Amino acid sequence: MLMMSIIGLILSLGLALLLTPQVKKFAFKVGAIDVPNARKVHTRVMPRLGGLGIYLAFILALFLVLPFVAADLSLRDANFIKAFVVGGSMIVLIGALDDRFELSAKVKLLGQIIAACVVVFGFDISVDFVNIPFQDNFKYLESWISIPLTIFWIVGVTNAINLIDGLDGLAAGVSGIAIGTILVMSLLMGNMMIALLCMILLGAIIGFLFFNFHPAKIFMGDSGSLFLGFCLAMLSLLGFKQVAIVSFMTPLIIIGVPLSDTFFAIIRRWVQKKPIFAPDKGHLHHCLRQLGFSHRQSVLIIYSIAAFFGILAVIQSSAAFYDANWVTFVVICIMMFFMQIGAEVIGLIGLTTKPLLSLLSRLRMKAHTERSSK
């Protein structure tokens, strides 16, 4: 199956290169365009619907490869792929409609919940258990917990990618790094079905990035950001499904960039006494631009942060495999420390809200005073 996965990656990459220019023409034709405003960094009208190119490249490559690997798939694997395709198609449709008609937030949210419910109830996909760090046993979840938890996870991660889609190539690249992380973990665990989906999806993203990296020729739009968010939500459920392999922390680390940006956005708006869902220019990519970094530099910095989270996720999952819980503890501490320091330096919470940096400054001054008095 590994060879067919590699072929699937090449196929999806080629299809994305061929289909994305056609999607661009279609977007202009139907009026799915993005007009500049005060919150956006682009200065000219841009076509959206780029996610349709990613989706079509992925689906076509998957259907071309599946006949050759069907015999190696278990019933559970085949069911997961069906849920992945059906749920993903619903999400792309919602996103495409929003790219063209600008749906209200409530309508989009309702559509995402319906798609998540189809996955959960139609295909029996849910978080059955979690491996709690520092414990040797697993916590099996009752359906009244697992079902809403799974729906919340799918909807939450789907929207998290949408929040970071603010610079050319940003959401696609960060999603690609997260999917690459899941690919490495799936290969280490021997889960070739997940590896197959990751490789095909990764090829479609790379092909799309040829047109989306700065200066972008097309935006992925909600059709792309919501679809990639859904894919990450589904693929990261791997972290809940591998017995004795990973803890519930692993999928959170994998998508650390969009989740942390969402978390700090909520904290920032709470500190500033603004509505939680009110848009602002305080996201990670906005802050980096305000610090003077160029468009490409900002994107590459965030890519580096995403790769850092990916490395932590692989280390943590490997440690869980060998029951090295102390490694999990160290990884969590490192992640929390750098997240807080980075947020304060960049200004994600606010220009004056810097509790950890203030504490470190006071400790440094105290140490300097004690040395001077000796």
Secondary structure, DSSP 8 states (H G I E B T S, - for coil): -HHHHHHHHHHHHHHHHHHHHHHHHHHHHHT-EE---TT-S--S-EE--HHHHHHHHHHHHHHHHHHHHGGG--HHHHHHHHHHHHHHHHHHHHHHHHHHH---HHHHHHHHHHHHHIIIIIH-----EEE-TT-SSEEE--HHHHHHHHHHHHHHHHHHHHHTTTSTTHHHHHHHHHHHHHHHHHHHHT-HHHHHHHHHHHHHHHHHHHHHSSS-SS--HHHHHHHHHHHHHHHHTHHHHSTTT--THHHHHHTHHHHHHHHHHHHHHHHTT--TT---S-SHHHHHHHTT--HHHHHHHHHHHHHHHHHHHHHHHHHHHTT-HHHHHHHHHHHHHHHHHHHHHHTSS-SS--HHHHHHHHHHHHHHHHHHH-
